[in-house]
Structure formats: structure tokens, C-alpha cells
Amino acid sequence: MLRISEINYSVEGRPLFEQASAVIPAGHKVGLVGRNGAGKTTLFRIIRGELGLDAGAISLPSRAKIGGVAQEVPSSETSLIDTVLAADTERAELMAESETATDATRIADIQARLADIDAWSAEGRAAAILKGLGFDDEEQLMPCSDFSGGWRMRVALAGVLFAQPDLLLLDEPTNYLDLEGALWLENYLARYPHTVIIISHDRGLLNRAVSGILHLDERKLTYYQGPYDQFARQRAEQRAVLTAMAKKQQARRDHMQSFVDRFKAKASKAKQAQSRLKMIEKMDMITPPEEVARKVFTFPEPEELSPPIINIENGSVGYSEGNPVLSRLNLRIDQDDRIALLGKNGQGKSTLAKLLSDRLPLMAGKQINSNKLRVGFFAQHQVDELIINETPLQHMITARPGVMAPKLRAQLAGFGLGAEQAETEVGRLSGGQKARLSLLLATLHAPHLLILDEPTNHLDIESREALVEALTRYTGAVILVSHDMHLLSMVADRLWLVSDGTVKPYDDDLDDYRRLLLTPSKPVSKAGVAPKAAPKPKRASREDVLALRSEVRKAEDRVTKINDMRDKLAKKLANPDLYESSKVGELEVWNKKYAEVMDALERAESIWMGALEKLEKATA
């Protein structure tokens, strides 16, 4: 159980928490929500002990482990699987000590503790987590340095999930995941055996993975049972009741004040007036809920074009001649289309987006675009490409030279960037404000087709709802790539599946697609996906051969380690004392561990043999 007791904390004189209290029962999954800047991330730092409280206390069971995602996994030569395995520091230390320990009692203690923490099945658990987050068997053996920062963040998430801390703190974990990874994480967290607190603006995650909402508002914490939608209804009802009560109380006060003002000078009524004045002074006025400024996006309206605005027949697209990423493309886009792109990472969603936005030409086939077609493109990396020492207004002046500043300010205000934010350097803006600026720049010239790649990262729930409303009103075509199932379900009316080297309509709905992802064995034939064409053989480069040899060495080392582990367990099982009648239960445990190690050995040998076959083919 996590107990937060009347905590106070201020930053530079600004109070973030005042007498805030909450109790999170052990094993509960909780979403931490509140306005941007309210102090959610600060609360995580306080719980971890990184910040000291001004007053109050936070208590956890003794020896409880707290875990969260590191800012970034180092770019090391350690493989992904070994990086994740090392995240369970107790297991890693015991495994290392088991290699050098000589005292019989200590060896027995180590082996018993390894059994308690299920150390022998660790590799299988780590591999399953990495696979769920998008890494296949081969990639799990590659070094961290082979992956970009965003992918290494997935490794960091895999590490903390594998370590299974008693209290898991996750801050916007889906921001660096795709739809498939986000859905897998939802399912995993729902089954996580310990307490979880998640800061998230992903409505789907807060509805499916948590059983309670911890709301941070006006420096107080309030715990609500149930998922986010239930919390939102309760909050709306509370606000309506408080508003009505405040209005009634104010009307009563105004009535009494009117009597006082009217009769305080009359001797016959002076006593009654004085009595009412005292009643007014004693009234404990109800503070009506603060009206939250409604967040909006104002997209400029494009003129109407004759359909279709884009038509592709038998198209192929890729980055090198003769090696298309996508082929057999027969696609039509009209101006009133709302299309969501589905498909796992690496299947070609970004390639398709580049083709449709004229960032990549067709390699084969025919594409016809409307003559006056304008395309707006937003991708998360564009947020990072904003000039940090320039203001939003300066970005707008660069984008629209010659336009008067008041008009540019009005456009910024239409995206929730008021007068103060317009003059603030981008480097000092919040992630949500930067995303709004990037969205404004993408839609500045009233595009007929708007391509949005993960537009909701860093946007809070109110901003996401505002984006849904804006896209619903928008008169251009929209193509969406997003891990936010709520956004996709509210905006998209067509689904395209990017898979097996082509793009086809997906005839089922998003719930069916979610079930498909969570049950990989289900066939995808009803999505109309054509069988994957056999790749053309090509001679491996020297770099490829070196990489394959490295993979073989690592796979062989892993087989050797597991073999050593098997030998130690076999030695343990050869001890006659273990077969005494009083130790039947202990014998069952060790037999189970031996079976698990043999399963791990079989999997490791299979990976090793696969790596050898690839090397043989490459060097043939």
C-alpha cells in the first residue's frame, strides 16, 4: 500500500501540493491525471525520494522496490536481451556470485533465492517482453548501439517491466510506442502482479489498463474508483452540483445584502439589517469550479477539388531501385476521406506517408494528383526540429513573410498559443505547446490532404478532444498514424492495413484489429492481405557478414551459459539427500527449474542454428 499523508511541496514559492493525501491499495493499477504543470511528474520524483517534502509523509512497505523508466538506455555494445536481464539487479548479482561462491551454505542460499525469484525462466520472460514491444528474436541479440534513442527507450521500458518492482511508476509510456506496442502494454499492465501508477493522456490506456484514477487538482489528490470515462462522468456531475449550489448560495447572499443596503439606515429595521449582516459575514461561501479555458484547434478550410485528389494504380515505392518497400498499390483518396493506417513497425507506413506527401516518388506504376493539391504533413520528429531560440511568432513570420503580425498572432491563438506563448522561446515551451505550433505550421496553407503521424504525443486529454473536434470539422482528407485508439475510433471511417509489402483495405473494425494483435495466431486473410513475395537473393556485404558472425558468437555464448546452468542444476539433482521423503516438495521445485532451463536451452540452440544457417548462406 502507498500512503500519501498531508504532503506540502513548493517550487520557487509556488505550491504544487497543499495537505494532499491519498491511499493506493497494494496491487491496484492507477492512472494519475491532472492539468499540464500541475505536478504529476514532481509527485513521482517525491515518491522515489528524489525530492524532499516541505511537510507530510509518503510511506510504503519496508523493502518495497520502486521502479520507473530511465531517461535513456546507454548506447552500449550489450545486447538487448542482456540489457533487460541486467535490469533485475538482484538476479544479476546472484547469478554473478553463483559463479564464484565456494561456501556450501552460501551456494545453497543463492540457489534457493534464485528459485524463489524464478531466475531460471528469466530469459524467456525478458524475450517475451521485448517481443511485445516490437523486437524480434534476431534484434534481441543485437547491441543497444544499433538502435535509435526512441527504440532504446523501449528497451528501458522492457527492463523495468522485467524487474517487476513492487511499485511501478510510468510517465507517458506510450509516447514512444506504436499502436501495436501500446496495445500490448495495455494488456501487460492489466495483468501486472504489483502496484502501478501511470501518468498518461491516452484515454484507451486509462480505460482498459487501470482500475482507478488519482486526480491532481488545485494542489489536492483525490482517488476515484473505476476507469477514466467513469471518472470523467463523476467529475462532470460534481462540477454541475457545485456550480448549482454556488449559484443558489450567491443568490441568497445577494438577497440578504439587498435587505441590509435598503434598511440599515431605518431605525425600525436596523436590528434586522444588522442580524442579516452578521449572517452574511458567517456564510462559508462555496467556491464554484473554475471554468477551464476551452482548448481549440482552428484549421484553415481548403477549397474543394474534384475527386479523386490522389489515385495510384499498380504502384511501387522504395528507397533503392529494384527493392520496393511497398508494391501492388491500388489506392484512391477523396477529399472527404478519413483514413487510419494500421500495421506493425517496419511494414511501410512511413514510406506510404512519404509517397502521398511527395517526399518519395513512385518507382513503378501510375500516380495522378489533383493539379492544385496541397498536402500538410505532421510527424513527431518535426516537433524536435523547431528552432529552440526562436519564438512561435518568429516561426510564423518565416513561414508567412509579408503577413502582418496581428494576423499571425490570431492564427497562433487559434491553436491555443496566446499572447504570452507567442513571444516565448520555443525551448521554454511545454511539449504540448510545441506540438500545437508544429500542427499549425503543417496546416498553415489550408492543405487538401493532412497526414498526421502520432499527432497526440505530448497533448493532454483536453487537447486531444479538441483535435478530434477540429478534424471532424475539417473539410480536407485526413490520413492518421497513431497509437491513440480513441483518436482513431473518433476520426477514421476507413482503415488501411500496411502489411506484407502492400496496402489493402481492412474490412473489420478497430476492436477486431486489437484482438488480432493480441492473438497473433489468428489469420489475417479477411483483411485481404496478399502473400508476401519471396525476396530476391542478393550477395551479402562484408559488413553484413561481420554482423552475422557476431550474432553467431553471441548465440553460441548464450548456449554455453545455459549449458553451465543446466550442469549446476543436474549436479544439484544428483544429490541423494534431495530424494529423502521429507524433501519431496523441494525436489519438485528443482525438477521444474531443470525443465525450464532445458526449454531455454532448446530455444537458444534454435537461435544459434538459425544464425549459423544465415552465415552459411551469406558466405556461400
N, C-alpha and C positions, 0 to 999 in steps of 0.2 A: 504493500500500500504506500502511495506517495501522499504525504500530508503537507499542504502549504498553509502556514498559520500566520495570518495577520501581517503579511510582509509589506514593508515600505522600501522603495528604491527610487532614487532620483538621478537624473543625468544633467549635469551643469545647472542644477537648481530646478529642472523641470521634472515633476513627479511622474513616474510611469506606473507605480503601484502604491496604493494607499490602503492599508488594512485589508489587503487582498487575501482571501482564504479559499481553499478548495481541497477536496479529498478525492484521489483517483484510486479506486479499488484495484487490488492486485489482479493482473491478467486482463484488464479492460483495454480496449482499443479506443483511443480518444482523438478527435480532431480539435486542434487549437486554432480558433478563428478570431478575427478582430481586424480593425482597420489597419492599413499600412502605417507603420510608425507607432503603433500602439504599444509595442514592446514584446512581441511574441518571441523573436529570436533572443532578446535580452533575457526573457524568462528561462529559456533553455540554458543560457550561459550561467544563470544563477543556480539552476538545478544541478548543473555539472560542477559547481563550485568555482567557476572561473571569475565570478564577481561576488563581492561581499555585500550583504544586505545592510540597509540603514536600520532596520528593525524587523522583528519577526523571525520565523524559522522555517526551514524545509527539512523534513525527516523522511528517511527511507529505512527499510530493514537493514540491520547490520550486515556488512559484507555484500550488499546488493551491488551488482555491476551496472554501470550506466554506459550506454554506447550511442554513438552518433557517427554520421558520415564525415570523414576527414575532408578538408577543402580540396585536396587533390592527391591522387596516388603518385608517388615519385616515378619519374621516367627511368626505371631501372631495367637491368637485364634479367630480373627474376620473372619467371613465367606467371601467367595469370593465376593458374591453379595453386602454385606455391605461395603467391601473394595472399590469396584468400585463406589458405590453410594457416598461414602465419598470423592471421588476424585473431585466431583463438590462441592468445598468448600462453594460457595455462597448458593447453595441449602441446604447443610448440616447445615449451620449456621442459615438460615431462618427457617428450619424445627425445629431446637432446640429452637429457640426464640419463635416460634409459640406455644410451649408447656407452656411457662412461661409468655408471654406478657399479660398485663391486660388493657393497654390503648387502647380504641376503635379505635382511629385514627391509632395507630401503628399496630394493628391487621389487619385493612383494608389494610394498606400499604404492610404488609407482604403477605397477601393473594393475593393481586394484583400482586406483584412481582413474587410469586410462579406461578401464572397463566402465566405471561409473559415468564418465563423460562421453561414452560411446565413441572413443577415439578411432576405433578400427573402421568404422563406416564413414569417417570424416571426409575422405576423398570423394566418395560417391555423393555425399551431401553438398560439398563445395562445387562439384561438377554440375549438379542439378541446378543450383542457384545461378551459376554462370550461364548455363544454357537458357534458363528462364529469362535472363537479362540480355540475351542476344548473342552469346559466344558459343560457337560450335566446338567440337572436340579438338580440332586442329588449332583453333585460335587460343584455346585454353593452355596450350603448351608453348605459345609464343610469348616473348618478353613484353613487359609493360611498355617499353620504349617504342614498340611497333605501333602503338595506338595513340590517337589524339587525346587532348585533355578531356573532352566530353565522354569518350569511351572509358578513359581511366577513372572518371567519376563513377561509372557503372561498376568498375572493379571495386572501388571504395565502398559502394553500397553493398555489393556482394560480400565483402569482407565483414561488415558489421552485421549483416543478416546471418552469416555463417557462425559468427562468435556468439550469437544468441544472448545478448545482455539481458539482465532482469528488467531493465527499463530502457527501451529503445526510443530515441529521440530523432525524428526525421524532419528536416526543414525543406519543404518543397521537393520531395524526392522524385517527382515525375517530370521536373523541368528538363532533365537530360535523358529522358526515356522516350521511345516512340510508343505508338498505340499498343503494340504487342507487349512491350516491356511493362507499360503501365498496367495493362490488364493482368499480366502475370503477377505483378507486385500486389495489386488489389487482392487477388486470390491467396497469395502467400501470407500477407499480413492478417487476413481474416482467420488464418489457421495458426498464427504465431503463438507460441505457448506462454509468452510473458506479456508484460505491460508495454503498450506502445502509445506514444503521443506524436501526432503528425501535424505539422504546420502545412496547410495546403489550401489552395483556391480551386482545386479540382473537385467539382461537385459530384462527379461519379465516384471518385475515390472516397469522399466523405459520406456518401450514401451507402456504399457497398462494403467498405473495409472497416468502418468504425461502429461502435455501439453507443457512443456518447460524444457530446460536443462541449468543450471548455471554451467559454466565450470571455474574451478580454475586452472590456468596455468601460470607459470612464474610470480607469485605474483599478477596477474590480474584476474578480474572476467569478463566473457563475457556471456551474456544471449542469448540463441538460442530458437526460437520458434520450437515446434514440439517434438516428442518423440526421444528416444536415437538413433535409426537407422538413422533417418533423420539428427541428429546432427553429427553422425559418418561420413555420406557421405559428409556433408558440410565441416567438418574438413579435410577430406582426399583431397577434392577439393582445399581448401585453402592452404594446405601444398604443393600440387603439383604446384599451381600457384606461391607461394612464392619461392619454390625451383628453378623453371624455371627462374623467374625474377632475383634471386640472381646469377644464373649461367651466364645469359646474362650480368648483370652488372659487374661481375668479369672479364668476357672476354673482355669487353670494357676497363675496368681499366688496365688489363694486356697489351692490345694493346697500350694504351697511355703511359704506363710505359716503354714499349719496345722502343717507339719513343724517349722518354726522355733519356733513357740509351744510345741509339745509337747516338743521335745528340747533346747532351748537350755540348760536347767539340768543336763542329764545330761553328765557328763564324756566318756562313750564316744561320744556323738553330737554333742558341741559343735562339733567341726570341720566336720562335715557341715552342721549347722544354720547355722554362720557362712558356709559356702560358698553355701548357698541364699539367705541374707540378701543377700549381695553380688549374686547373680543377680537378685533382686527389685529391688534398687536400680538395676541397669543396664538393666532392661527399659524399652524405649521403648513406652509404652502407646498403643494405638490408641484414638483418641477416637471413640466411637460417634456416628453422625449425630444431631444434635439433633432431638428429636421436635417437629414443628411442631404447635402447638395447632390442633386441627381446627375449621374455621370452619363455623358452622351458622346457619341461619335457622329460627326456630320460629314458624310461622304458626298462629294460633288456628283451631280447627275450627268451621265453621258448622253449624247444624242442617240437615237435609235438607228441601228444598222439592219440591213436586210439579212435574213438568216440564210445559211449558217455563217457565223463570224469566222469559224475555222473548220476546215474539212480536210481530213487526211485519208488517203487511200493507199493501202498496202505499203505503209511507210516503215522505214528502218532508221534507227538513230543510235549513235555511239560516239566513242572518242578516238577510235583508230579504224582505218579502212579495213573492211573485211571482218571486223569483230564487233558486230552490233550488240548493244545492251538490250534494246527492245526492237522487235520486228513484227511483221504481220499486223501493223497498226491500221485499223479502220475506225476512225473516230470523227464524230461531229459534235461541235459545240455551238449552241444558240445563245443569244444574249440573255435569255431568262433562265439559263441552266444554273443549278446549284449542285456541284459535283464534289463528293468526297473521295479522295484517293486512298485505297486500302492496300496493304501489302507489307511484308517484312522488310527490314532494313537491308539494303544492298540489292533489292529486286529491280530498282529503276525509277522510283517515284521522283527523285530529284532530277534524273535525266529527262523524264517526261515534262517536268515543270520548266526545265531549261529550253526544251524544244518548243513548248507552247508560248514561251516568253521571248522567242527569237534569240536566245543566248546560245543555241546549238542548232545547226542546220540538219535537215534530213540527209541521210546517206543514200537512201533509195526511196522510190515511191513518189507520191504527189501530194503536195500540201497547198491549199488555197486559203488565203486570209482575206477578209474584207479590206478594201483599199484604205479606209480611214481608221482601221483598227488600232486602238491604243491599249497596251497591256500594262497593268500595275503589278509589281512583284514585291512581296514581303517575305523575307526569311530571317530567322533568328540571328544569323551571323551579321546581318545589316545593322542590328542594334549595336553590336560591338564595333562597327566601322564608323559610327558617328564621331565627329571631331570634338574631343572632350573639353578643349579650351575655348570652344565657341558656344554661343547661346542658341536656343531654338530659333530666335528671331534672325540671327545671322545665317543659320542654315536655310531659312526661308528666303532671305534676300539673295543668297547664292542660287537657290533653285528657281526663283522668280525675279530676275533682275528687272528693274524698272517699275515694279508694282509698289504702290505706296504702303508705308509701314502700317497705317491703321487697318488696311485690308488684310495684311499678313497676320497682324495680331488677332483679328477677328477669326481667321482660319485656325490659328493656334488655340483660341478659346473654344472653337467648335470641336476640338479634340481634348478638351479638359486641361489645357495648358494656359492658365490665366496670366495676368499681367506680371506677377512675380516670377512664375516659372519661365516666361518668355525671355526674361533678362538674366536668368541663372545659367551659369556654365553647365554644359551637358554632363561633365564629370561629377557634378554635385547633385544631379537629379536622381530620383529613385529608378529602379529597374522598370517599373510600370510607366513612369513618365517618359523614359527613353523609348519604350515600346510604342507609346502613343505618338511620339514625334516621328518614328520610323514609319508607322502606319500612315500618318499624314503625308509624309514625303512620297510614299508609294501610291497614294490616291490623288495626289495634287492636281494631275492633269485629266481628271474625270475618265479613268480607263473604262473601256467596254468589257474588259476581262480582268478580274482581280485574282491573282494567285497568292494564296496565303499559306506559308509553311510554318507551322507551330506559332500562330499569332498570339496565343494566350499566355505564353511563358512570361512571368513577372506581372501579369494583370491580375488584380484581385477579383473576387466574385462579382462585385457590382460592375466593374469594368467589362467583365466577360458577358454579363447580361446586356450591357449597353452595346457591346459589339454584335451580339445576336440580333438585337433590335435594328441596328444600323444595316447589317447585311440583309435582313428581311425587307427593309425599305429600299435597298439599293437596286437600281434598275439595270445594272450590268451583270455579266456572268461571273460566277464565283467558283474557284477550284480550291479545295481545302485539304491540307495535310495537317493532322492534329492528333495528339493523344487524348484530347478532351472529348470524351464520348458525348457529354451533354451538348457541347457546341455542335458536333457533327449531327446529332439527332435533331436539333432545333433548326439547323440551317439547310442541311443537304437533302435533296429529294432524289438524287441519283448517286449510285455507288459504282466506282470502277475499281477492279482488283488488278493490281500490278503484280504479276507472278509468272514464273516460268518463261521469261523473256518476251512477254507481250502484255497487252492491256485489254481486258474484257469487262463487260457489264457484270456486276454482282447482283443477282436477282433476288437474294434474300435480304433481310434487314440487318441492322447493326447488332441486335441481340443474337441473331443466328451467327454472325461473324465472331462475336465474342465467345460463344460456345464452341465454335470451330477452333479458335485459337487455344482455348483451354482444354480441348480434347483433340490433340494433333492427329490421332489415328483416324479421325473422321475424314472420308474422302471429300475432295473439293470439286467433284465433277459437275455438280449443279451450278457452280459459278461459271461454267463454260470455259475453263482454262485448258488450253491446248497442251499436249505433252511437250516436255522440254526437248528441244532439238539437241542432238549429240554434238558436243563441242568439237571443232576441228583440231586434230592433233598439231602441236607446234613444238619446236625444239626448245628445250629449257635453256635459259641463260645461265651464265656462270653464277650469278647472284642467287638464282633460284636453286641451283644445285647445292650451293653452300648452305642456304636456308634449310633445304630438305635434310642435309647431313646433320645440321644442328638439331633438327626435330627428331631424327633417329637417335642421336646421342641422348637427348633428354628423355625420350620414351624408354630407352634402354636403362638409363639411370633409375627411372621410376620403377621399372620391373625389378631391378636389383634391390631397391629399398623395400618393396613389398615382399620380396622373397626373404629378405632378412627378418622382416616382421613375422612372416609365416614360420620361419625356423624357430624363432623365440617362442611362439605360441605352441609349436609342436613339442619343444623341449618341456614347456610347462605341462602339456597334456601327457607327457611321458612319465611324469612324477607319480609313483604308485600311491603316495599319500592322498592324492586328489580323488582316488577311487574308493575311499572309505565311505561307508554308508552315511556318515554324518555330513559328508561334503557333496551330496548328490546335487543340491542346488547350485553350488559353486561350479561343479563340473558342467552343468547345463550352460551356464554363462560362458565358460571358456570355449565350449564346443560351438556355441553360437558365434562368438568372436572369430573363431577359426574359419567358420563357414563364410563370414562376411569378408575376411581377408582373402579367401580363395576366390570369391566373386570379384573383388577389386583386382586381384592378380589376373584373372581371366580378361577383364576389361583392359587393363594396362598392356597385357600381351597382345590383345587385338589391335590396340592403337599402335604398338610397336611394329607389328607385322604390316599394318596399313602404311606406316611411314616408310618401311623398307621397300614395299612394293612401289610406292611413288618414286623413291630414289632410283630404283632399278629401271623404271620406265623412263625417267628423266635422263639417265646416263646410258640408255641402250643405244 
